[in-house]
Amino acid sequence: MTLEEPRVKVQREPRRQLPHHSGWMTVDDGVTRRQCIVLDVSPGGAKIVADIAIEVRDHFGLALAQDHSMHRQCEVVWRRGRTYGVKFVQ
């Protein structure tokens, strides 16, 4: 008989659902800008869907407002088809 330790619940960052909120991905060092859909966002990352088939590299910029010049640098953590989980990097 073995003694199992109780499972520790991992506290995740709070996520905010954004029903089909538009975002803009900047790829190719800011040369190419494509619209995407932001499904949810947290202080540490987001889940997005690319609305067209583009080559999403491991790093890109993400803006949550089209006319806003500020964007967050992102790193792709996982991919499922055109849906991506990204974390924000400095």
C-alpha positions in Angstrom: 0.0 0.0 0.0 1.3 3.4 -0.9 0.5 6.7 0.6 -0.5 9.4 -1.9 0.0 13.0 -1.3 -3.1 15.2 -1.8 -3.2 17.0 -5.1 -2.4 20.7 -5.0 -4.7 22.9 -7.0 -2.7 25.2 -9.2 -4.0 28.8 -9.2 -4.3 30.1 -12.7 -4.4 33.8 -13.7 -7.8 35.2 -14.1 -9.0 35.1 -17.7 -11.5 37.5 -19.2 -13.8 36.3 -21.9 -14.0 38.6 -24.9 -16.8 37.5 -27.2 -15.3 37.8 -30.7 -13.2 40.9 -29.9 -11.0 41.9 -32.8 -7.2 42.0 -32.4 -4.4 42.7 -34.9 -1.3 40.6 -35.3 1.9 42.2 -36.5 4.3 39.7 -38.2 7.4 40.1 -40.2 8.9 42.8 -37.8 5.7 44.9 -38.1 5.5 44.9 -41.9 2.4 42.7 -42.1 -0.7 43.3 -40.0 -3.5 40.8 -40.0 -6.8 40.8 -38.1 -7.6 38.0 -35.6 -10.2 37.2 -33.0 -9.2 37.4 -29.3 -11.2 34.7 -27.4 -9.9 35.5 -24.0 -7.1 37.4 -22.4 -5.3 37.5 -19.0 -2.4 39.6 -17.7 0.0 36.8 -18.9 -1.4 35.8 -22.3 -4.3 35.3 -24.6 -6.1 32.8 -26.8 -6.6 33.9 -30.4 -7.9 32.7 -33.7 -6.4 33.7 -37.0 -9.3 34.5 -39.3 -7.2 33.7 -42.4 -4.6 31.1 -43.1 -1.3 32.8 -42.5 2.0 31.5 -41.3 2.1 32.4 -37.6 5.6 32.3 -36.3 6.7 31.7 -32.7 6.9 35.4 -32.0 4.7 38.3 -33.1 3.0 41.5 -31.8 -0.7 41.7 -30.8 -2.7 44.9 -30.6 -6.2 44.9 -29.1 -7.2 48.2 -30.7 -6.8 48.8 -34.5 -5.7 52.4 -34.3 -3.5 51.9 -31.2 0.2 51.8 -31.8 0.9 49.9 -28.6 1.1 46.2 -29.0 2.3 43.3 -26.8 5.0 41.0 -27.9 3.7 37.4 -27.9 5.2 33.9 -27.9 3.2 31.0 -29.2 2.8 28.4 -26.4 0.4 26.0 -28.3 -1.3 25.7 -31.7 -4.5 23.9 -32.7 -5.4 24.6 -36.3 -5.9 28.4 -36.6 -6.3 28.8 -32.8 -3.2 29.8 -30.7 -2.4 30.1 -27.1 0.2 32.9 -26.5 2.0 34.3 -23.6 3.1 37.9 -23.4 6.8 38.5 -23.3 8.7 41.7 -22.4 
